[in-house]
């Protein structure tokens, strides 16, 4: 699957996704999102990272959740790229 950037991601007060836009449709999160952190391939970014840039360059915030629209209920794995604040779909089923 090609990485797709999400638009219109709305978050709760703890930073968990509540809703987002995917494939031209609005999705509402209908399960408790599960968050964990993954590591970026540091050797791919080592040349471009500024010294002392921080932990956000190495860690990727990941979320697993169920979301629904008027037509379907899908399982999503989302990636939140920091410090850019970009949301991407890692997997959808």
C-alpha positions in Angstrom: 0.0 0.0 0.0 1.3 3.4 -0.9 1.4 5.8 2.0 -1.5 8.2 2.1 -1.5 11.5 4.0 -4.7 12.1 6.0 -6.6 15.4 6.1 -8.8 16.9 8.7 -7.6 14.8 11.6 -9.4 15.9 14.8 -7.9 14.9 18.2 -9.2 14.6 21.7 -7.5 16.3 24.7 -5.0 13.4 25.0 -4.0 13.6 21.3 -5.9 10.5 20.1 -7.7 10.7 16.8 -11.5 11.3 16.9 -12.2 11.7 13.2 -10.3 12.1 9.8 -10.8 12.2 6.1 -9.7 9.2 4.0 -10.4 8.6 0.3 -12.7 11.5 0.1 -14.9 10.3 3.0 -15.2 11.3 6.6 -14.5 8.6 9.2 -15.5 8.7 12.9 -13.4 6.7 15.3 -15.6 4.0 16.9 -13.2 2.2 19.2 -10.7 3.2 21.8 -7.5 4.0 19.9 -4.4 2.2 21.0 -1.1 4.1 20.9 2.4 2.9 20.8 5.7 4.2 19.4 7.9 2.7 16.7 11.4 3.7 15.6 12.4 5.3 12.4 15.3 3.9 10.5 17.8 6.2 12.1 20.6 5.3 9.6 18.4 6.7 6.8 18.0 10.1 8.4 21.4 10.4 10.3 23.0 12.5 7.7 20.1 15.1 7.6 19.3 15.3 11.4 20.6 18.3 13.2 22.6 17.6 16.3 20.4 17.7 19.4 17.2 17.5 17.3 15.6 15.3 19.8 13.6 12.2 20.3 10.8 13.2 17.8 13.2 12.5 14.9 13.6 8.8 15.9 10.1 7.9 17.2 6.9 7.5 15.3 3.6 7.7 17.1 1.4 4.9 15.9 -2.3 4.3 16.4 -4.6 1.3 15.9 -8.3 1.9 15.7 -11.7 1.1 14.1 -13.4 3.9 12.3 -16.7 4.1 10.5 -18.5 6.2 7.8 -22.0 5.8 6.3 -20.9 2.9 4.2 -18.4 0.8 6.1 -16.4 0.1 9.3 -12.7 -0.3 8.7 -9.6 -1.1 10.8 -6.8 1.5 10.5 -3.2 1.8 11.6 -2.2 5.4 11.6 1.3 7.0 11.7 1.8 10.4 13.3 5.0 11.9 12.0 6.5 14.4 14.4 7.7 17.2 14.5 6.0 17.7 11.1 2.6 16.9 12.6 1.7 14.8 9.5 -0.8 11.9 9.8 -0.5 8.9 7.4 -2.2 5.6 6.9 0.2 2.7 7.5 -2.5 0.1 7.0 -6.3 -0.2 6.3 -8.3 -3.4 6.4 
